[in-house]
């Protein structure tokens, strides 16, 4: 089957605008993760969804960031009033079950966000 | 708070050489540890996952070991090839759902 897909692959936006990034996980995967990778930096955890449980939002850097996951599948990461420091590659990953120790995370190709 | 360190930060080797990438982490209460490679401008590709109860995993020319008590993992690459050039990331998964990534080792294999 298909892997994790993300759209758009590239997004250029003006400072102050809102953006929405989309992630389609692998079918059947109940766990979904969002990460951010800034230029020259490591991956930074943002948010985690597991099934119908309340998401772990502990990694979101500010209240301008939010995410939702509809029907336990597709997820949207929204950044309001974008700032230049939001420029990064946003990566989505999914796995069968986030609570177990045996399941690998599979990553999408990422969305490169540039805020001008 | 989990901290992950990868050594070396960068490595350049001639083709055919065997090499070892190191990963250390501060919180030994991990569920598993995953090694990834990342090619420039691309997402992450999973290489190996070691469960907390395992000591090592092998896939082709790759072998990853895990010593939870000392907070260390190594990735061994045998007979390196130019196609192995990439950034290698280790990611221990500790309590809760967070996976913390190291900054990576940038590997360049010269033909």
Interface residues (C-beta under 8 A of the other chain):
Chain A: X4 X31 X33 X35 X41 X42 X43 X45 X48 X50 X56 X58 X59 X91 X93 X98 X99 X100 X101 X102 X103 X104 X105 X106 X107 X108 X109 X110
Chain B: X31 X32 X34 X36 X42 X43 X44 X45 X46 X49 X51 X52 X53 X89 X91 X93 X96 X97 X98 X99 X100 X101 X102 X103 X104
